[in-house]
Amino acid sequence: MNKTLLAGLVLASTMSVSSFALAQSNDQIQVAGSSTVLPYAQIVAENFGETFPDFPTPVVESGGSSAGLKQFCQGVGPDTIDIANASRAIKDSEVEACKANGVNEIQQVKFGYDGIVFASSASGPDFKLNPARIFQALAAKVVKDGEVVDNSTSNWNAVDSSLPDQKITAFIPASNHGTREVFEEKVLIKGCEESGTLEAYVKSGMDEDAAEDQCKTVRTDGVVSEISGDYTETLARIEADQQAIGVFGLAFYEQNQDKLKVATIDDVVPSAQTIATGEYPVSRPLYFYVKKAHIGVVPGLSEYVQFFLSDQMTGEGSPTVEYGLVPLSDEERQEQISNFENGVTLGS
């Protein structure tokens, strides 16, 4: 719909400038967000463009879950994105930010699962990790001889004698990535608890929330580097430093097994199977969020979501699963389809 006609519609109605009618000037689905979700969304978008030639191929960009949700929450209309990809669930604070800008109806779509893996150079030694060992290597503070002290451990075998005699160098996702939140919750906080550090914080008089915040604090002495770019940047850092270890999504690791060697966590090798069964402990659901006000206004938006959730795109044997996505069960997929078709929104 052209802008002249759009202006007429706005003048003829009592809708505000921020209303969904503005979205009618969008003729191409705009998507941004998680770098983990990016390749899956690109696969779906390309196939959507080929399957539905009447609709333009969606534009899919990265930037991280937090950045994508920030864009998503900027408002309703032609200058805002339609979908935010996320490798974590949207936060209450983000929902409130959306509401403050007129984005009042958000549809959450879960489309599969992914695992967070720790991987090092394919030519390097094997790593058998668990949350406690990772925490003791990377946390800013640890417990030694009953006291909380700054972490100065330099080699992995000083953390545990079963680990390689290799310097500790780690590349982890920065806070703009959904991967970082899962890393903090399922690795650092869990490792803090398993190592006894969380208990030491609480005994020192720190309340539990403050203690968990401290557990998530990583070293700033050059041992840990935060990567704001995507996984290709982390891979490049490891190729430049053969003794480093990095945090990746399972699918990225599987696409680069000639360059990377994956660590076990709690003696479990990460794979689609161990993630689907829940055996691998560091996994997470993957989402995208849809601006309901744009459905029926932005051409092809509803069709794109339904196509994304189809067995053809995210079921067993689909191109996204071949790339590395751990698919939903048939029951879960049908639930997501039903929720979307019935217009279910967050909080409804």
N, C-alpha and C positions, 0 to 999 in steps of 0.2 A: 504494500500500500504506500503511495507516495506521500510526501510530507504535506502537500497542499490539502489533499483529502483528509489527512490526519488532523491538520489544524482545524478544518471545518468540523470534524467530529468533536474535537475538544471544545470548540466554541459552542457547539450545540448541546453540550452536556454540562453537568455540574461537576465533572471529574476534575481533580487537581492535576497540575503538571506532572506530579510524581506518580500518577495512576498507571495502571497496566496498559492503557490505550497507547502510551508512548512506545511500548514494545512493538506496536504494529509496524513500525518502520524498519524493524530488524527483518532481514530476509535470509539470514544465515545463522545457524546455531553457533553460539560462542561458548567455549568450554575452557576452563583453566583450573590449575591446582596441582595435586600430588604428582611428583615425578615417578612414584611407584605405580600409580594408576595410569600415567601417561601412555605407555605402550599399548595397554589394553584398549584405552579410549581411542587411540589412533587406529588400531586394527578395526574396531567397530565403525569408526567414522568413515574409513576408506571403503569398507564393505557396504555401509549404508549408502554412500554416494553412488556405488555401482548398482545396488539393488533398487534404490528409489531415485531414478534419474530426474524426477520432477522436483526434487529438493536439492539445494546446494549441499556439497559435502561440508559437514561441520568443521569449524576451526577449533583445533585442540592445542592448547598451550600448557606449559608447565609452570614452575615457580614455587612449588611446595604447597602442602595442604593449607597452612595458615594464610599464605598469600592469596591462594585461590578463594578461600572463604571470606577473606577481607574484601576482595573484589566483588564477590557474590553479594555481600551485605551492603554494598554502596547505594543500592536503591533499585527501583523498578524502571525499566524503559530501555530505549535503543542504545544507550551508552553504557549499559551494564551487561555482564555475562548472564547466560541462562542457566548454566550448570557449573558447580564446583566439584572437582574430584578430590577425594580425601582418603588417606590411608589411616584415618582415625575417625571416631565419631565427633560430630560438631560439639563444641563446648557451649554451656549455658550462656557464657559471656558473649559468645559469637551470635547466638540466637537473639540475645538482647540488642546487640549492635545492629542486627538485621532489622529488628522491629523499630528501632529508633530511626531507621532510614526508609521505613515503609514496606520492608520485605516481611510481610506478616504470615505468609503461608509457604512453608518449606516442606517439600517431599523428600524424605530420606530413602535412598535405594541402596540396599546391600547386594553386591553382585558376585562375591567370591571371597576367597581367603588368600593370605600370603604369609610367609614366614620371614622373620628377621634373622639373618645368618651372619656369622663372623667368618671372614675368609682372608687368607694370606696368599702369598706368592705360591703358584703351583709347584715351584722348585724347592720350597721351604719345608720345614718339619711339620709333623702332625700336631694339632692342638686339641686337647681334651679339656673343654671348659665347662664351667657351671656359673651361675650368677655370683656366688661368693668369690670365686677366683677372679672374675671380671671386675667386680667391685673393688677387690683388694689391689688390683693393678691400676685401675683408672680413677678411683674416687679421690677427691681432694684430701679427705681425712679418713684415717682408719684407726682401729684399736690395736695397740701394741702393749703387752704387759699390763693390760687392764686400763690403759690410758688412751684417750683420743689424741692422736698426733697428726701432724702434716704427713702426707704420704710421700716418702722418698725412695720407694722401692724402684730399682732400675731394671731388673731382669725378671723374666717370667718364672724362672726356676726358683727365685727367691720368694715368689708368691706360693708356689707349690713345687716340690722337688720333681714331680712327674712331668712338669712342663718344660719346654725347650730352654736351653741356656742361651737366651736371645734377649736383646734389649726390648723394653716395652715401648712401642710406638703405635699409637692407635688413631685412626681417622673415623670420626663418628659424625652423624648428620647434625647440622645446626638446628636451632629451634624453629626454623621455618618449615621443617619437614615433619610430617605425621610420624615418620619412623622414629624420630627423636623421642616423642612422648611414649611410644611403646617400649623403646629401649630403656627409658627411665623407669617406667612402671614395672615392666616384667623382668628387667635385668638389674638395674642399679638398686631400686628399693628392695627387691627380693634378695639381692646379694647382701645388702646392708643388714637386712634382718637375719639372714642365714649366718653371717659372719659375727653376729653379736654386736655390731656397731650401733644399730638402731636402739637396742636395749641400753647401751652405754649412754647414748644421747638423752634418752628419757630419764635415766637414773641421775643424770647431771642436772635435771630440772627443766629440760627443754620440753615443750609440749609436743604432741605427736605430729602435728602438721609441720611445725618448724623442724622437727627431726627428719621428716621425710624430705623436706626441701634441702636440708643439708646432705642427705643421702644422695640426692640427684646432682650435687655439685661435683664437677670433674676437675681434674688437675689442670693447673695453668702454668706448669713449669716446663712446657714444651713437649711433654710426653703425649698429651692428647691434643689433636687438632680438630676443630669443628668445620665441617664442609657444608657450605651453603648451596653449592651447585648440586648437580645430579650425580648418580652413581658412576658415571663415566669419569668424573673428576676424582672420585675416591680411587677408582681403578688406576688412573694415571699416577696418583701419589704412591700407590703400592708398587707400580712398575718402576718408579723412580727410587723407592726404598724397599728393597727385597725383604727386609726384616719387619716391615709394618704389617698390621692387621687392620681390616676395615669392616664396617657394618654395611650390609647390603640387603636388598630384598631377594627372596629365593629365586625369583624368575631371572633377575639380572645375573646372579651367580650361575644359574644353569645355562645362560646364554654365553658365559665366559669361563667355562670349566677348563679350557685349555690354558688359561692365564691364572686361575684362582684355585685354591684348595680350601675346602670348607671345614670348619671346626665342628666337633660334636658338642652338644649341650646336654648335660646330664646323661652322657653316653648314648644320646640319640642323634642319628644322622638326619639333618633336615631334608625332607622330600615332600612331594605332594601327598604321598600316602601317610607319612607320619604327622603331617599337619592336619589332614582330613580326619584322622582318628583321634587327634588331640594328644598324641604321644609326644610330639615335639613341643616343648614348653613356650617357645617365643614365637607365637603366631598372632595374627590379628585379622579381623574382617576388613574388607575394602568397600568403600562407599562412593556414591556421588549424590549431590544434592540438587534438586530441581526447583526453580522458581515457579510456583504454581500459577502466578499471575501471567506468565508468559506462555502457558500452555493454551493452545487454540489461537494464539496470536502470532507467535514465531513459527513460521512454516516448518512442519516436520518434527517439532520438538517431542510431541507425544509419540510419534512413530519411532523416533530415535531411541527413546527410553525403552519402549516395548521390544525393539529390535535388539538392543543391548542385552535384555533379559531373556531373549529367545534361546532355545536349545542350540540353535544354529550358531550363535555367537559365543555363548558362555557355558554351554553344556559339554558333556563328555565328548571328546574328539573335535571340539570346535577350535578355531585358530587361536583364541586367547588361552585355552587350556594347553594347546600344543606349545604356546610360548612360555607357559609356566603358571598360569592361574590355577588355583585350587578351587574347583567349582562348588557351588551350593548343591545341596541335595535337591532332588526333584521337589520335595515338599517345601523346602525353603524358597526355591525359585518361584513356585506357584504362589506362595504367600506374598513375596515381593511384587509379583505381577498384579495380584489381586489388590494389594494396598495401593499401588499406583493407579490402577484403573478406577478404583473407588474414591480416589482423591484424598486418601489419608495423609494428613500433615502432622508435623511434630507437635505434640501437645494435644492432638485431637482425640 
